[in-house]
Amino acid sequence: WREEDEEARRIRRSEADWSFIEKQPPRIKAALKYYVEAGDIRRAAKLAGLSLDEFNELRKKANIPVVC
């Protein structure tokens, strides 16, 4: 599992729009970074104070892929 988690993290890191992420308010930026590192969309949405749907839209704007 560890290798798969690291590969997923690498993909999310490489495809993310870091310029967009860095321009976000602190709470949103932290949640997006958490998602890139952990891949836990539910916890990231909670950290951001957003619904799952709202966070998913933000994830798309940040070009962060869902890696299974």
HELIX and SHEET records of a PDB file:
HELIX    1   1 ARG A    2  GLU A   15  1                                  14    
HELIX    2   2 TRP A   18  GLU A   22  1                                   5    
HELIX    3   3 PRO A   26  ALA A   38  1                                  13    
HELIX    4   4 ILE A   41  ALA A   48  1                                   8    
HELIX    5   5 LEU A   52  LYS A   61  1                                  10    
END                                                                             
